[in-house]
Amino acid sequence: MRIRIEEDVSNDEELEVTIHCQSINEEVEALIQLLETQEESIPVFKEKKIKQLSLKDIFYFETVDNKTFVYSATEVYQTNLKLYELEVRLTNSYFIRTSKSLILNILKIEHVTPAFNSRFEAKLENNETIIISRKFAPLLKKKLEI
């Protein structure tokens, strides 16, 4: 794949992405999905206030006591979506399942270190540490190409 970026200072409209390809294959479809999820948002609530939170601002989703929490850099929200629904919705994006109760945004990872028992620890941009269980470690390795 070759990437070429052309700046057009006269264009004050929204960002436009054009993909040139011989045919639409799995790689192209995954790229389209990734670009589309950049603009996607989900409904979240906190203290009886509901808002749309952009996926690019989300660090991870976690389920605790059958409630799904949404973590951003500084805030914790709740959503009515279940973790399995989020997993389906976020397929082919930069979110991956890292344990039975957590889905992580890999773009928010600062670094990853091996832990005992074939697990990994991911240090996030907000200084939180997330454990990646050994069941989901191969998926992390594949996504990060390590």
ABEGO torsion letter per residue (X at the ends): XBBBBBBBAABABBBBBBBBBABBBAAAAAAAAAAAAAABBBBBBBGGBBBBBBAAABABBBBBGGBBBBBBAABBBBBABBAAAAAAAABGBABBBABAABBBBAAABABBBBBBGGBBBBBBAAGBBBBBBAAAAAAAAAAAGX
